[in-house]
Amino acid sequence: MSSGDVLRALLAAGANQHVTTADGTTPVMAAAGCGRAAHIKNAPRSFRQQVAEEAAKILLEAGADVNARNEGDFTALHCAAFTGSPELVQIFVEHGADIDARDWRGRTAFRIAEGSKQSFHYQAWPQVAELLRELGADTTLGIPGTIHERLRGLVGVE
């Protein structure tokens, strides 16, 4: 039995696909990598990606809100951009994700893919940024993640 089979069984038994964590993160956001819930310890990225894609598709088919926001105003699309998943970006946009939604810092998924702070370094996902551009993201919106994060550090804003 795959993790997708388990998820389908849970949904069939009445599990709520709209349930959230204390910060408002939904299961579809978690599948996309928000909160690192999609990261299976010691599993290769390719396997984690397959599990995440399957879970996202199942949840969206069950009626999960692709544009739901957590406390940080992250959507599932922000999460997919942050973790560098072009497959999930494509899935979310196909399911009606607001491609230009901004998080609490004013960043769009495109800006996050350009270069977002992860841990103690900046991670850019050029393939994801290019896909978002091709899918119609407004590349003039928001503040680039790397510049914004660095400015926050210089002025001491939390």
C-alpha positions in Angstrom: 0.0 0.0 0.0 1.4 3.4 -1.1 1.2 6.6 0.9 -1.3 7.8 -1.8 -3.5 4.7 -1.0 -3.3 5.6 2.7 -4.2 9.2 2.0 -7.2 8.2 -0.2 -8.4 5.8 2.5 -8.2 8.6 5.1 -10.1 11.0 2.9 -12.7 8.3 2.2 -13.1 7.7 5.9 -13.8 11.4 6.5 -10.4 13.0 7.1 -10.6 16.7 6.7 -8.4 18.0 3.8 -8.9 21.5 5.1 -7.4 20.9 8.6 -4.5 23.2 9.5 -1.6 23.3 11.8 -1.5 26.0 14.5 0.1 28.4 11.9 -2.5 27.7 9.3 -0.5 25.4 7.1 -2.8 23.0 5.2 -2.0 19.5 4.1 -1.5 20.6 0.5 1.1 23.2 1.7 2.8 20.5 3.8 2.9 18.2 0.7 4.6 21.1 -1.1 7.3 21.4 1.6 6.0 24.1 4.0 7.2 23.0 7.5 9.4 20.4 5.9 6.5 17.9 6.4 7.1 16.4 2.9 10.7 15.4 3.7 10.9 11.8 4.5 14.1 11.2 6.5 16.9 9.5 4.5 14.8 9.3 1.3 16.2 10.6 -1.9 14.7 13.9 -3.2 13.3 12.1 -6.3 11.2 9.8 -4.0 10.1 12.7 -1.8 9.0 14.5 -4.9 6.9 11.6 -6.1 5.2 11.3 -2.7 4.6 15.1 -2.6 3.2 15.2 -6.1 0.8 12.3 -5.5 -0.3 13.8 -2.2 -0.9 17.2 -3.7 -2.9 15.8 -6.6 -5.1 13.7 -4.3 -5.7 16.6 -1.9 -6.6 19.0 -4.8 -9.0 16.4 -6.3 -10.6 16.1 -2.9 -11.3 19.8 -2.8 -8.3 21.3 -1.0 -7.9 25.0 -1.5 -4.8 25.7 -3.6 -4.9 29.4 -2.6 -5.2 28.9 1.2 -2.7 30.9 3.2 -0.9 30.2 6.4 0.2 32.9 9.0 3.1 33.9 6.8 0.7 34.3 3.8 2.4 31.4 2.1 0.3 29.5 -0.3 1.1 26.0 -1.6 2.7 27.7 -4.7 5.1 29.7 -2.4 6.0 26.4 -0.7 6.7 24.7 -4.1 8.9 27.6 -5.1 10.7 27.6 -1.8 11.6 23.9 -2.1 12.4 24.1 -5.8 9.7 21.8 -7.2 8.8 22.7 -10.8 6.4 19.7 -11.0 4.4 21.0 -8.0 4.4 24.5 -9.4 2.9 23.2 -12.6 0.3 21.2 -10.7 -0.8 24.1 -8.5 -1.0 26.6 -11.4 -3.1 24.0 -13.4 -5.4 23.9 -10.3 -5.9 27.7 -10.2 -3.1 28.9 -7.9 -2.8 32.7 -7.8 0.6 32.9 -9.5 1.2 36.4 -8.2 0.1 36.0 -4.6 2.4 37.7 -2.1 3.6 36.4 1.3 3.8 38.7 4.4 7.1 40.0 3.1 5.6 40.9 -0.3 7.4 38.1 -2.1 5.7 36.2 -4.9 6.5 32.6 -5.7 8.7 33.9 -8.6 10.7 36.1 -6.2 11.2 33.2 -3.8 12.4 30.9 -6.7 14.9 33.6 -7.7 16.6 33.2 -4.4 15.1 32.6 -0.9 16.7 32.3 2.4 16.9 28.7 3.5 18.7 27.9 6.7 21.9 29.9 6.7 22.3 30.3 2.9 20.4 31.6 -0.1 18.9 29.0 -2.4 17.9 29.9 -5.9 15.8 27.7 -8.1 16.3 29.1 -11.7 14.3 26.3 -13.3 11.3 27.1 -11.1 11.7 30.8 -11.6 11.8 30.3 -15.4 8.7 28.0 -15.3 6.8 30.6 -13.3 7.8 33.3 -15.8 6.6 31.0 -18.7 3.3 30.3 -16.8 2.6 34.1 -16.6 4.0 35.3 -13.3 4.4 39.1 -13.2 8.2 39.3 -12.7 7.9 43.0 -11.7 6.0 42.3 -8.5 7.5 41.9 -5.0 10.9 42.3 -3.6 13.6 39.8 -4.6 14.1 37.4 -1.7 17.8 37.7 -1.5 17.9 41.5 -1.4 14.9 41.7 1.0 16.5 39.1 3.4 19.8 41.0 3.4 18.1 44.4 4.0 16.2 42.9 6.9 19.5 41.8 8.4 21.1 45.2 7.9 18.3 47.1 9.6 17.6 44.5 12.3 13.9 44.1 11.4 12.4 40.8 12.7 
